[in-house]
Amino acid sequence: MVSFTSSLFAVAAALSLVSAAPAADVSARTAPAFVAVTLYGAAGASYTTDVYFDEDATYTYNDLSISSVSFDHKLAYCTFYGIDEETAPPVISNGGQVGPPQTIISISCECLE
């Protein structure tokens, strides 16, 4: 009986040490894998695509002529490749306009976090 009681106390002590251990830090942020980019054309036409950071480029497969874009500028820096040429980077203060307006073939983004 003494052996059982001492074993029970040993297990209880071990469990109290385990439960006293600090939990893993769940507040640690991991960098996002992509940024959502919305591309706007004329007459209210638009579409949104996710651009992944670990890929060379994300192809849009959309013929809409784009004049402005929006995405989280604090999260990513993006380059837009049009059917004619690499377009100018969007100007945030100018409503995210890209120039000249054209069909965007692909987008590549770099994570800033």
Biopython code that builds the backbone (N, CA, C, O; Angstrom):
import numpy as np
from Bio.PDB.StructureBuilder import StructureBuilder

atoms = [
    (1, "MET", "N", (0.816, -1.188, 0.000)),
    (1, "MET", "CA", (0.000, 0.000, 0.000)),
    (1, "MET", "C", (0.859, 1.249, 0.000)),
    (1, "MET", "O", (0.511, 2.247, -0.631)),
    (2, "VAL", "N", (1.990, 1.198, 0.713)),
    (2, "VAL", "CA", (2.884, 2.348, 0.766)),
    (2, "VAL", "C", (3.455, 2.618, -0.622)),
    (2, "VAL", "O", (3.591, 3.770, -1.033)),
    (3, "SER", "N", (3.786, 1.554, -1.334)),
    (3, "SER", "CA", (4.342, 1.699, -2.682)),
    (3, "SER", "C", (3.317, 2.344, -3.615)),
    (3, "SER", "O", (3.669, 3.209, -4.417)),
    (4, "PHE", "N", (2.069, 1.935, -3.518)),
    (4, "PHE", "CA", (1.021, 2.503, -4.353)),
    (4, "PHE", "C", (0.816, 3.977, -4.032)),
    (4, "PHE", "O", (0.674, 4.790, -4.945)),
    (5, "THR", "N", (0.798, 4.336, -2.749)),
    (5, "THR", "CA", (0.591, 5.718, -2.324)),
    (5, "THR", "C", (1.742, 6.598, -2.783)),
    (5, "THR", "O", (1.516, 7.700, -3.284)),
    (6, "SER", "N", (2.982, 6.123, -2.616)),
    (6, "SER", "CA", (4.127, 6.930, -3.034)),
    (6, "SER", "C", (4.153, 7.078, -4.559)),
    (6, "SER", "O", (4.542, 8.125, -5.076)),
    (7, "SER", "N", (3.741, 6.035, -5.272)),
    (7, "SER", "CA", (3.671, 6.131, -6.734)),
    (7, "SER", "C", (2.606, 7.133, -7.156)),
    (7, "SER", "O", (2.801, 7.894, -8.104)),
    (8, "LEU", "N", (1.487, 7.131, -6.454)),
    (8, "LEU", "CA", (0.412, 8.059, -6.754)),
    (8, "LEU", "C", (0.862, 9.494, -6.535)),
    (8, "LEU", "O", (0.556, 10.369, -7.345)),
    (9, "PHE", "N", (1.591, 9.747, -5.440)),
    (9, "PHE", "CA", (2.105, 11.090, -5.170)),
    (9, "PHE", "C", (3.145, 11.503, -6.216)),
    (9, "PHE", "O", (3.194, 12.668, -6.610)),
    (10, "ALA", "N", (3.963, 10.572, -6.661)),
    (10, "ALA", "CA", (4.977, 10.875, -7.674)),
    (10, "ALA", "C", (4.315, 11.256, -8.996)),
    (10, "ALA", "O", (4.750, 12.193, -9.666)),
    (11, "VAL", "N", (3.266, 10.527, -9.369)),
    (11, "VAL", "CA", (2.552, 10.840, -10.607)),
    (11, "VAL", "C", (1.856, 12.192, -10.484)),
    (11, "VAL", "O", (1.874, 12.985, -11.426)),
    (12, "ALA", "N", (1.248, 12.460, -9.344)),
    (12, "ALA", "CA", (0.570, 13.738, -9.129)),
    (12, "ALA", "C", (1.565, 14.891, -9.198)),
    (12, "ALA", "O", (1.264, 15.936, -9.776)),
    (13, "ALA", "N", (2.743, 14.712, -8.615)),
    (13, "ALA", "CA", (3.770, 15.755, -8.656)),
    (13, "ALA", "C", (4.244, 15.993, -10.091)),
    (13, "ALA", "O", (4.441, 17.137, -10.500)),
    (14, "ALA", "N", (4.424, 14.923, -10.845)),
    (14, "ALA", "CA", (4.861, 15.059, -12.236)),
    (14, "ALA", "C", (3.800, 15.778, -13.066)),
    (14, "ALA", "O", (4.130, 16.620, -13.901)),
    (15, "LEU", "N", (2.542, 15.452, -12.842)),
    (15, "LEU", "CA", (1.470, 16.115, -13.575)),
    (15, "LEU", "C", (1.377, 17.591, -13.227)),
    (15, "LEU", "O", (1.075, 18.411, -14.095)),
    (16, "SER", "N", (1.631, 17.942, -11.982)),
    (16, "SER", "CA", (1.579, 19.353, -11.607)),
    (16, "SER", "C", (2.700, 20.134, -12.277)),
    (16, "SER", "O", (2.521, 21.306, -12.609)),
    (17, "LEU", "N", (3.858, 19.500, -12.482)),
    (17, "LEU", "CA", (4.957, 20.166, -13.181)),
    (17, "LEU", "C", (4.629, 20.355, -14.659)),
    (17, "LEU", "O", (4.946, 21.391, -15.243)),
    (18, "VAL", "N", (4.000, 19.362, -15.252)),
    (18, "VAL", "CA", (3.640, 19.461, -16.666)),
    (18, "VAL", "C", (2.607, 20.549, -16.866)),
    (18, "VAL", "O", (2.703, 21.328, -17.815)),
    (19, "SER", "N", (1.626, 20.616, -15.992)),
    (19, "SER", "CA", (0.582, 21.617, -16.151)),
    (19, "SER", "C", (1.096, 23.014, -15.842)),
    (19, "SER", "O", (0.486, 23.994, -16.270)),
    (20, "ALA", "N", (2.196, 23.134, -15.116)),
    (20, "ALA", "CA", (2.757, 24.434, -14.796)),
    (20, "ALA", "C", (3.646, 24.961, -15.915)),
    (20, "ALA", "O", (4.034, 26.129, -15.898)),
    (21, "ALA", "N", (3.968, 24.122, -16.878)),
    (21, "ALA", "CA", (4.823, 24.556, -17.985)),
    (21, "ALA", "C", (4.084, 25.592, -18.824)),
    (21, "ALA", "O", (2.882, 25.456, -19.054)),
    (22, "PRO", "N", (4.783, 26.618, -19.280)),
    (22, "PRO", "CA", (4.112, 27.652, -20.079)),
    (22, "PRO", "C", (3.647, 27.091, -21.422)),
    (22, "PRO", "O", (4.308, 26.246, -22.027)),
    (23, "ALA", "N", (2.514, 27.575, -21.861)),
    (23, "ALA", "CA", (1.974, 27.140, -23.152)),
    (23, "ALA", "C", (2.799, 27.744, -24.279)),
    (23, "ALA", "O", (3.473, 28.758, -24.094)),
    (24, "ALA", "N", (2.743, 27.132, -25.413)),
    (24, "ALA", "CA", (3.456, 27.657, -26.580)),
    (24, "ALA", "C", (2.902, 29.033, -26.925)),
    (24, "ALA", "O", (1.710, 29.287, -26.752)),
    (25, "ASP", "N", (3.750, 29.906, -27.405)),
    (25, "ASP", "CA", (3.351, 31.262, -27.749)),
    (25, "ASP", "C", (2.516, 31.234, -29.027)),
    (25, "ASP", "O", (3.054, 31.121, -30.128)),
    (26, "VAL", "N", (1.204, 31.338, -28.871)),
    (26, "VAL", "CA", (0.317, 31.298, -30.023)),
    (26, "VAL", "C", (0.150, 32.671, -30.650)),
    (26, "VAL", "O", (-0.456, 32.802, -31.714)),
    (27, "SER", "N", (0.686, 33.700, -29.995)),
    (27, "SER", "CA", (0.539, 35.040, -30.537)),
    (27, "SER", "C", (1.591, 35.361, -31.591)),
    (27, "SER", "O", (1.512, 36.405, -32.239)),
    (28, "ALA", "N", (2.573, 34.485, -31.774)),
    (28, "ALA", "CA", (3.611, 34.736, -32.774)),
    (28, "ALA", "C", (2.982, 34.725, -34.161)),
    (28, "ALA", "O", (2.295, 33.773, -34.532)),
    (29, "ARG", "N", (3.220, 35.783, -34.921)),
    (29, "ARG", "CA", (2.650, 35.895, -36.265)),
    (29, "ARG", "C", (3.565, 35.271, -37.293)),
    (29, "ARG", "O", (4.790, 35.373, -37.220)),
    (30, "THR", "N", (2.943, 34.632, -38.234)),
    (30, "THR", "CA", (3.698, 34.133, -39.372)),
    (30, "THR", "C", (3.356, 35.016, -40.565)),
    (30, "THR", "O", (2.252, 35.553, -40.659)),
    (31, "ALA", "N", (4.289, 35.155, -41.450)),
    (31, "ALA", "CA", (4.062, 35.981, -42.630)),
    (31, "ALA", "C", (2.982, 35.343, -43.499)),
    (31, "ALA", "O", (2.944, 34.121, -43.639)),
    (32, "PRO", "N", (2.110, 36.156, -44.081)),
    (32, "PRO", "CA", (1.073, 35.597, -44.951)),
    (32, "PRO", "C", (1.679, 35.004, -46.216)),
    (32, "PRO", "O", (2.789, 35.360, -46.611)),
    (33, "ALA", "N", (0.954, 34.113, -46.837)),
    (33, "ALA", "CA", (1.441, 33.433, -48.039)),
    (33, "ALA", "C", (1.077, 34.175, -49.319)),
    (33, "ALA", "O", (1.690, 33.946, -50.362)),
    (34, "PHE", "N", (0.079, 35.068, -49.249)),
    (34, "PHE", "CA", (-0.376, 35.757, -50.458)),
    (34, "PHE", "C", (-0.998, 37.098, -50.105)),
    (34, "PHE", "O", (-1.255, 37.391, -48.938)),
    (35, "VAL", "N", (-1.236, 37.907, -51.130)),
    (35, "VAL", "CA", (-1.976, 39.157, -50.986)),
    (35, "VAL", "C", (-3.112, 39.134, -52.016)),
    (35, "VAL", "O", (-2.917, 38.709, -53.154)),
    (36, "ALA", "N", (-4.279, 39.588, -51.612)),
    (36, "ALA", "CA", (-5.418, 39.678, -52.528)),
    (36, "ALA", "C", (-5.299, 40.981, -53.315)),
    (36, "ALA", "O", (-5.165, 42.057, -52.731)),
    (37, "VAL", "N", (-5.350, 40.879, -54.637)),
    (37, "VAL", "CA", (-5.234, 42.038, -55.519)),
    (37, "VAL", "C", (-6.532, 42.160, -56.313)),
    (37, "VAL", "O", (-6.968, 41.206, -56.956)),
    (38, "THR", "N", (-7.148, 43.351, -56.260)),
    (38, "THR", "CA", (-8.350, 43.618, -57.042)),
    (38, "THR", "C", (-7.978, 44.541, -58.194)),
    (38, "THR", "O", (-7.347, 45.579, -57.990)),
    (39, "LEU", "N", (-8.371, 44.159, -59.398)),
    (39, "LEU", "CA", (-8.060, 44.913, -60.611)),
    (39, "LEU", "C", (-9.358, 45.495, -61.160)),
    (39, "LEU", "O", (-10.359, 44.788, -61.281)),
    (40, "TYR", "N", (-9.338, 46.798, -61.496)),
    (40, "TYR", "CA", (-10.537, 47.513, -61.925)),
    (40, "TYR", "C", (-10.413, 47.963, -63.377)),
    (40, "TYR", "O", (-9.384, 48.495, -63.794)),
    (41, "GLY", "N", (-11.476, 47.740, -64.132)),
    (41, "GLY", "CA", (-11.562, 48.203, -65.509)),
    (41, "GLY", "C", (-12.612, 49.293, -65.621)),
    (41, "GLY", "O", (-12.973, 49.925, -64.629)),
    (42, "ALA", "N", (-13.096, 49.508, -66.828)),
    (42, "ALA", "CA", (-14.107, 50.530, -67.078)),
    (42, "ALA", "C", (-15.490, 50.045, -66.662)),
    (42, "ALA", "O", (-15.738, 48.844, -66.556)),
    (43, "ALA", "N", (-16.382, 50.999, -66.428)),
    (43, "ALA", "CA", (-17.803, 50.742, -66.148)),
    (43, "ALA", "C", (-18.023, 49.821, -64.955)),
    (43, "ALA", "O", (-18.971, 49.036, -64.947)),
    (44, "GLY", "N", (-17.161, 49.907, -63.952)),
    (44, "GLY", "CA", (-17.340, 49.136, -62.728)),
    (44, "GLY", "C", (-16.920, 47.682, -62.802)),
    (44, "GLY", "O", (-17.102, 46.944, -61.834)),
    (45, "ALA", "N", (-16.366, 47.255, -63.915)),
    (45, "ALA", "CA", (-15.909, 45.863, -64.036)),
    (45, "ALA", "C", (-14.646, 45.663, -63.201)),
    (45, "ALA", "O", (-13.773, 46.531, -63.166)),
    (46, "SER", "N", (-14.555, 44.522, -62.531)),
    (46, "SER", "CA", (-13.375, 44.234, -61.705)),
    (46, "SER", "C", (-13.284, 42.738, -61.443)),
    (46, "SER", "O", (-14.233, 41.987, -61.667)),
    (47, "TYR", "N", (-12.121, 42.331, -60.966)),
    (47, "TYR", "CA", (-11.941, 40.961, -60.494)),
    (47, "TYR", "C", (-10.822, 40.953, -59.461)),
    (47, "TYR", "O", (-9.983, 41.853, -59.432)),
    (48, "THR", "N", (-10.820, 39.927, -58.615)),
    (48, "THR", "CA", (-9.828, 39.795, -57.551)),
    (48, "THR", "C", (-9.091, 38.476, -57.724)),
    (48, "THR", "O", (-9.690, 37.454, -58.059)),
    (49, "THR", "N", (-7.789, 38.511, -57.493)),
    (49, "THR", "CA", (-6.973, 37.302, -57.554)),
    (49, "THR", "C", (-5.986, 37.307, -56.395)),
    (49, "THR", "O", (-5.544, 38.369, -55.957)),
    (50, "ASP", "N", (-5.641, 36.131, -55.900)),
    (50, "ASP", "CA", (-4.636, 35.999, -54.845)),
    (50, "ASP", "C", (-3.274, 35.823, -55.496)),
    (50, "ASP", "O", (-3.089, 34.950, -56.343)),
    (51, "VAL", "N", (-2.317, 36.665, -55.093)),
    (51, "VAL", "CA", (-0.961, 36.590, -55.630)),
    (51, "VAL", "C", (-0.068, 36.028, -54.528)),
    (51, "VAL", "O", (0.119, 36.661, -53.489)),
    (52, "TYR", "N", (0.478, 34.844, -54.759)),
    (52, "TYR", "CA", (1.306, 34.165, -53.766)),
    (52, "TYR", "C", (2.734, 34.684, -53.823)),
    (52, "TYR", "O", (3.274, 34.937, -54.900)),
    (53, "PHE", "N", (3.339, 34.837, -52.648)),
    (53, "PHE", "CA", (4.682, 35.404, -52.553)),
    (53, "PHE", "C", (5.769, 34.427, -52.977)),
    (53, "PHE", "O", (6.836, 34.867, -53.407)),
    (54, "ASP", "N", (5.548, 33.146, -52.876)),
    (54, "ASP", "CA", (6.603, 32.174, -53.148)),
    (54, "ASP", "C", (6.666, 31.746, -54.610)),
    (54, "ASP", "O", (7.442, 30.855, -54.957)),
    (55, "GLU", "N", (5.868, 32.362, -55.468)),
    (55, "GLU", "CA", (5.853, 32.005, -56.879)),
    (55, "GLU", "C", (6.460, 33.129, -57.709)),
    (55, "GLU", "O", (6.529, 34.273, -57.259)),
    (56, "ASP", "N", (6.899, 32.802, -58.920)),
    (56, "ASP", "CA", (7.475, 33.819, -59.798)),
    (56, "ASP", "C", (6.431, 34.846, -60.220)),
    (56, "ASP", "O", (6.664, 36.049, -60.102)),
    (57, "ALA", "N", (5.307, 34.392, -60.700)),
    (57, "ALA", "CA", (4.242, 35.293, -61.147)),
    (57, "ALA", "C", (2.911, 34.567, -61.069)),
    (57, "ALA", "O", (2.846, 33.342, -61.172)),
    (58, "THR", "N", (1.849, 35.345, -60.883)),
    (58, "THR", "CA", (0.498, 34.803, -60.903)),
    (58, "THR", "C", (-0.165, 35.306, -62.179)),
    (58, "THR", "O", (-0.274, 36.514, -62.388)),
    (59, "TYR", "N", (-0.602, 34.396, -63.021)),
    (59, "TYR", "CA", (-1.247, 34.773, -64.280)),
    (59, "TYR", "C", (-2.724, 35.039, -64.037)),
    (59, "TYR", "O", (-3.373, 34.323, -63.275)),
    (60, "THR", "N", (-3.259, 36.078, -64.691)),
    (60, "THR", "CA", (-4.635, 36.495, -64.444)),
    (60, "THR", "C", (-5.652, 35.785, -65.331)),
    (60, "THR", "O", (-6.778, 35.553, -64.893)),
    (61, "TYR", "N", (-5.294, 35.436, -66.552)),
    (61, "TYR", "CA", (-6.204, 34.784, -67.500)),
    (61, "TYR", "C", (-7.509, 35.566, -67.642)),
    (61, "TYR", "O", (-8.594, 34.985, -67.666)),
    (62, "ASN", "N", (-7.386, 36.917, -67.737)),
    (62, "ASN", "CA", (-8.551, 37.777, -67.866)),
    (62, "ASN", "C", (-8.231, 38.875, -68.878)),
    (62, "ASN", "O", (-7.171, 39.496, -68.800)),
    (63, "ASP", "N", (-9.139, 39.120, -69.828)),
    (63, "ASP", "CA", (-8.907, 40.090, -70.902)),
    (63, "ASP", "C", (-9.313, 41.520, -70.554)),
    (63, "ASP", "O", (-9.153, 42.414, -71.385)),
    (64, "LEU", "N", (-9.830, 41.757, -69.361)),
    (64, "LEU", "CA", (-10.293, 43.087, -68.980)),
    (64, "LEU", "C", (-9.141, 44.089, -69.005)),
    (64, "LEU", "O", (-8.069, 43.817, -68.463)),
    (65, "SER", "N", (-9.357, 45.249, -69.633)),
    (65, "SER", "CA", (-8.355, 46.314, -69.646)),
    (65, "SER", "C", (-8.388, 47.019, -68.291)),
    (65, "SER", "O", (-9.426, 47.540, -67.883)),
    (66, "ILE", "N", (-7.263, 47.033, -67.605)),
    (66, "ILE", "CA", (-7.182, 47.508, -66.225)),
    (66, "ILE", "C", (-6.639, 48.930, -66.175)),
    (66, "ILE", "O", (-5.660, 49.266, -66.843)),
    (67, "SER", "N", (-7.305, 49.766, -65.358)),
    (67, "SER", "CA", (-6.828, 51.133, -65.174)),
    (67, "SER", "C", (-6.410, 51.416, -63.738)),
    (67, "SER", "O", (-5.663, 52.363, -63.495)),
    (68, "SER", "N", (-6.875, 50.613, -62.778)),
    (68, "SER", "CA", (-6.443, 50.801, -61.389)),
    (68, "SER", "C", (-6.501, 49.476, -60.638)),
    (68, "SER", "O", (-7.192, 48.540, -61.041)),
    (69, "VAL", "N", (-5.762, 49.424, -59.543)),
    (69, "VAL", "CA", (-5.685, 48.213, -58.720)),
    (69, "VAL", "C", (-5.750, 48.600, -57.255)),
    (69, "VAL", "O", (-5.496, 49.747, -56.887)),
    (70, "SER", "N", (-6.096, 47.627, -56.424)),
    (70, "SER", "CA", (-6.019, 47.838, -54.977)),
    (70, "SER", "C", (-5.538, 46.556, -54.315)),
    (70, "SER", "O", (-5.912, 45.451, -54.707)),
    (71, "PHE", "N", (-4.699, 46.732, -53.300)),
    (71, "PHE", "CA", (-4.202, 45.633, -52.476)),
    (71, "PHE", "C", (-3.627, 46.255, -51.222)),
    (71, "PHE", "O", (-3.522, 47.479, -51.136)),
    (72, "ASP", "N", (-3.253, 45.447, -50.253)),
    (72, "ASP", "CA", (-2.708, 45.940, -48.990)),
    (72, "ASP", "C", (-1.262, 46.393, -49.214)),
    (72, "ASP", "O", (-0.342, 45.576, -49.253)),
    (73, "HIS", "N", (-1.080, 47.706, -49.360)),
    (73, "HIS", "CA", (0.246, 48.261, -49.652)),
    (73, "HIS", "C", (1.209, 48.135, -48.474)),
    (73, "HIS", "O", (2.423, 48.235, -48.653)),
    (74, "LYS", "N", (0.680, 47.917, -47.277)),
    (74, "LYS", "CA", (1.544, 47.698, -46.108)),
    (74, "LYS", "C", (2.074, 46.270, -46.085)),
    (74, "LYS", "O", (3.088, 45.989, -45.445)),
    (75, "LEU", "N", (1.390, 45.373, -46.781)),
    (75, "LEU", "CA", (1.747, 43.958, -46.800)),
    (75, "LEU", "C", (2.665, 43.600, -47.959)),
    (75, "LEU", "O", (3.542, 42.749, -47.810)),
    (76, "ALA", "N", (2.475, 44.240, -49.122)),
    (76, "ALA", "CA", (3.195, 43.791, -50.319)),
    (76, "ALA", "C", (3.515, 44.936, -51.269)),
    (76, "ALA", "O", (2.852, 45.973, -51.282)),
    (77, "TYR", "N", (4.550, 44.711, -52.057)),
    (77, "TYR", "CA", (4.869, 45.562, -53.203)),
    (77, "TYR", "C", (4.654, 44.695, -54.437)),
    (77, "TYR", "O", (5.239, 43.618, -54.550)),
    (78, "CYS", "N", (3.818, 45.159, -55.362)),
    (78, "CYS", "CA", (3.461, 44.341, -56.517)),
    (78, "CYS", "C", (3.876, 44.998, -57.827)),
    (78, "CYS", "O", (3.866, 46.222, -57.960)),
    (79, "THR", "N", (4.236, 44.164, -58.782)),
    (79, "THR", "CA", (4.557, 44.593, -60.137)),
    (79, "THR", "C", (3.553, 43.945, -61.078)),
    (79, "THR", "O", (3.259, 42.754, -60.971)),
    (80, "PHE", "N", (3.031, 44.745, -62.001)),
    (80, "PHE", "CA", (1.996, 44.291, -62.926)),
    (80, "PHE", "C", (2.575, 44.232, -64.334)),
    (80, "PHE", "O", (3.212, 45.178, -64.797)),
    (81, "TYR", "N", (2.346, 43.116, -65.002)),
    (81, "TYR", "CA", (2.846, 42.918, -66.358)),
    (81, "TYR", "C", (1.668, 42.913, -67.316)),
    (81, "TYR", "O", (0.815, 42.027, -67.270)),
    (82, "GLY", "N", (1.633, 43.922, -68.192)),
    (82, "GLY", "CA", (0.536, 44.071, -69.128)),
    (82, "GLY", "C", (0.812, 43.389, -70.449)),
    (82, "GLY", "O", (1.907, 42.886, -70.698)),
    (83, "ILE", "N", (-0.212, 43.384, -71.293)),
    (83, "ILE", "CA", (-0.094, 42.752, -72.600)),
    (83, "ILE", "C", (0.909, 43.507, -73.480)),
    (83, "ILE", "O", (1.525, 42.917, -74.368)),
    (84, "ASP", "N", (1.069, 44.803, -73.233)),
    (84, "ASP", "CA", (1.982, 45.623, -74.026)),
    (84, "ASP", "C", (3.363, 45.747, -73.398)),
    (84, "ASP", "O", (4.370, 45.782, -74.106)),
    (85, "GLU", "N", (3.413, 45.813, -72.083)),
    (85, "GLU", "CA", (4.674, 46.063, -71.385)),
    (85, "GLU", "C", (4.460, 45.940, -69.883)),
    (85, "GLU", "O", (3.338, 45.749, -69.415)),
    (86, "GLU", "N", (5.558, 46.054, -69.136)),
    (86, "GLU", "CA", (5.428, 46.150, -67.685)),
    (86, "GLU", "C", (4.818, 47.508, -67.399)),
    (86, "GLU", "O", (5.335, 48.528, -67.853)),
    (87, "THR", "N", (3.723, 47.533, -66.650)),
    (87, "THR", "CA", (3.048, 48.798, -66.378)),
    (87, "THR", "C", (3.739, 49.525, -65.245)),
    (87, "THR", "O", (4.523, 48.947, -64.493)),
    (88, "ALA", "N", (3.433, 50.796, -65.140)),
    (88, "ALA", "CA", (3.974, 51.596, -64.048)),
    (88, "ALA", "C", (3.400, 51.079, -62.740)),
    (88, "ALA", "O", (2.247, 50.648, -62.701)),
    (89, "PRO", "N", (4.187, 51.116, -61.663)),
    (89, "PRO", "CA", (3.642, 50.675, -60.375)),
    (89, "PRO", "C", (2.455, 51.549, -59.985)),
    (89, "PRO", "O", (2.446, 52.740, -60.297)),
    (90, "PRO", "N", (1.463, 50.991, -59.318)),
    (90, "PRO", "CA", (0.297, 51.788, -58.943)),
    (90, "PRO", "C", (0.678, 52.898, -57.970)),
    (90, "PRO", "O", (1.494, 52.703, -57.069)),
    (91, "VAL", "N", (0.081, 54.047, -58.169)),
    (91, "VAL", "CA", (0.327, 55.191, -57.298)),
    (91, "VAL", "C", (-0.782, 55.224, -56.256)),
    (91, "VAL", "O", (-1.947, 55.445, -56.587)),
    (92, "ILE", "N", (-0.419, 55.005, -55.004)),
    (92, "ILE", "CA", (-1.408, 54.894, -53.932)),
    (92, "ILE", "C", (-2.221, 56.176, -53.804)),
    (92, "ILE", "O", (-3.446, 56.123, -53.687)),
    (93, "SER", "N", (-1.553, 57.329, -53.827)),
    (93, "SER", "CA", (-2.253, 58.598, -53.634)),
    (93, "SER", "C", (-3.150, 58.942, -54.819)),
    (93, "SER", "O", (-3.996, 59.831, -54.712)),
    (94, "ASN", "N", (-2.983, 58.266, -55.925)),
    (94, "ASN", "CA", (-3.775, 58.528, -57.123)),
    (94, "ASN", "C", (-4.827, 57.435, -57.334)),
    (94, "ASN", "O", (-5.214, 57.167, -58.471)),
    (95, "GLY", "N", (-5.284, 56.818, -56.276)),
    (95, "GLY", "CA", (-6.338, 55.806, -56.365)),
    (95, "GLY", "C", (-5.879, 54.476, -56.921)),
    (95, "GLY", "O", (-6.699, 53.703, -57.415)),
    (96, "GLY", "N", (-4.581, 54.188, -56.853)),
    (96, "GLY", "CA", (-4.068, 52.913, -57.335)),
    (96, "GLY", "C", (-4.058, 52.784, -58.843)),
    (96, "GLY", "O", (-4.117, 51.674, -59.371)),
    (97, "GLN", "N", (-3.984, 53.911, -59.548)),
    (97, "GLN", "CA", (-4.006, 53.865, -61.010)),
    (97, "GLN", "C", (-2.709, 53.300, -61.562)),
    (97, "GLN", "O", (-1.621, 53.591, -61.066)),
    (98, "VAL", "N", (-2.849, 52.492, -62.591)),
    (98, "VAL", "CA", (-1.693, 51.979, -63.320)),
    (98, "VAL", "C", (-1.737, 52.582, -64.721)),
    (98, "VAL", "O", (-2.802, 52.954, -65.214)),
    (99, "GLY", "N", (-0.602, 52.673, -65.338)),
    (99, "GLY", "CA", (-0.610, 53.277, -66.661)),
    (99, "GLY", "C", (0.381, 52.611, -67.575)),
    (99, "GLY", "O", (1.408, 52.106, -67.120)),
    (100, "PRO", "N", (0.097, 52.601, -68.826)),
    (100, "PRO", "CA", (-1.201, 52.932, -69.433)),
    (100, "PRO", "C", (-2.212, 51.808, -69.196)),
    (100, "PRO", "O", (-1.817, 50.663, -68.979)),
    (101, "PRO", "N", (-3.537, 52.128, -69.235)),
    (101, "PRO", "CA", (-4.535, 51.068, -69.056)),
    (101, "PRO", "C", (-4.353, 49.972, -70.101)),
    (101, "PRO", "O", (-4.206, 50.254, -71.290)),
    (102, "GLN", "N", (-4.364, 48.725, -69.648)),
    (102, "GLN", "CA", (-4.187, 47.593, -70.555)),
    (102, "GLN", "C", (-4.562, 46.299, -69.842)),
    (102, "GLN", "O", (-4.764, 46.287, -68.628)),
    (103, "THR", "N", (-4.651, 45.232, -70.588)),
    (103, "THR", "CA", (-4.905, 43.911, -70.019)),
    (103, "THR", "C", (-3.678, 43.483, -69.222)),
    (103, "THR", "O", (-2.557, 43.510, -69.731)),
    (104, "ILE", "N", (-3.897, 43.088, -67.972)),
    (104, "ILE", "CA", (-2.801, 42.623, -67.118)),
    (104, "ILE", "C", (-2.665, 41.116, -67.314)),
    (104, "ILE", "O", (-3.613, 40.362, -67.094)),
    (105, "ILE", "N", (-1.486, 40.693, -67.726)),
    (105, "ILE", "CA", (-1.219, 39.278, -67.985)),
    (105, "ILE", "C", (-0.815, 38.548, -66.709)),
    (105, "ILE", "O", (-1.296, 37.449, -66.434)),
    (106, "SER", "N", (0.074, 39.170, -65.932)),
    (106, "SER", "CA", (0.542, 38.520, -64.704)),
    (106, "SER", "C", (0.926, 39.563, -63.667)),
    (106, "SER", "O", (1.116, 40.740, -63.972)),
    (107, "ILE", "N", (1.034, 39.089, -62.427)),
    (107, "ILE", "CA", (1.363, 39.946, -61.286)),
    (107, "ILE", "C", (2.377, 39.206, -60.430)),
    (107, "ILE", "O", (2.251, 38.002, -60.205)),
    (108, "SER", "N", (3.369, 39.920, -59.959)),
    (108, "SER", "CA", (4.271, 39.346, -58.957)),
    (108, "SER", "C", (4.327, 40.309, -57.785)),
    (108, "SER", "O", (4.343, 41.526, -57.969)),
    (109, "CYS", "N", (4.356, 39.759, -56.578)),
    (109, "CYS", "CA", (4.351, 40.575, -55.368)),
    (109, "CYS", "C", (5.437, 40.106, -54.413)),
    (109, "CYS", "O", (5.765, 38.921, -54.342)),
    (110, "GLU", "N", (5.978, 41.060, -53.690)),
    (110, "GLU", "CA", (6.990, 40.796, -52.669)),
    (110, "GLU", "C", (6.394, 41.154, -51.318)),
    (110, "GLU", "O", (5.856, 42.248, -51.146)),
    (111, "CYS", "N", (6.484, 40.250, -50.366)),
    (111, "CYS", "CA", (5.954, 40.479, -49.027)),
    (111, "CYS", "C", (6.840, 41.478, -48.293)),
    (111, "CYS", "O", (8.064, 41.353, -48.312)),
    (112, "LEU", "N", (6.229, 42.468, -47.645)),
    (112, "LEU", "CA", (6.971, 43.485, -46.916)),
    (112, "LEU", "C", (7.056, 43.193, -45.423)),
    (112, "LEU", "O", (7.713, 43.936, -44.693)),
    (113, "GLU", "N", (6.412, 42.138, -44.954)),
    (113, "GLU", "CA", (6.447, 41.807, -43.519)),
    (113, "GLU", "C", (7.546, 40.829, -43.211)),
    (113, "GLU", "O", (7.721, 40.441, -42.056)),
]
sb = StructureBuilder()
sb.init_structure("model")
sb.init_model(0)
sb.init_chain("A")
sb.init_seg("    ")
for serial, (resi, resn, name, xyz) in enumerate(atoms, 1):
    if name == "N":
        sb.init_residue(resn, " ", resi, " ")
    sb.init_atom(name, np.array(xyz, "f"), 0.0, 1.0, " ", f" {name:<3s}", serial, name[0])
structure = sb.get_structure()
